Amino acid sequence: MSFDYSKLWSLVRKEGINKTQLRDSIGISNDCLSKLSKNERVSMNTLAKLCKKFNCDIGDIVEYINEED
């Protein structure tokens, strides 16, 4: 199971902020920001904060990648 947050980083660039500003604006930890940067799983609470920040749906910030064996 894999996730891709490329859409999130596009929104961050479009907003004109950096990752540290994003972290501070939604109140997440450095560990959580690191997980996002590495395309790792984060909590639904974190995804909800991101959706609220960018006024978007989850599909606008993350994509599920089906990795077949």
Summary of the structure (lengths in Angstrom):
residues: 69
radius of gyration: 11.6
end to end distance: 10.5
largest distance: 38.7
contacts: 155
relative contact order: 0.25
helix: 58%
strand: 9%
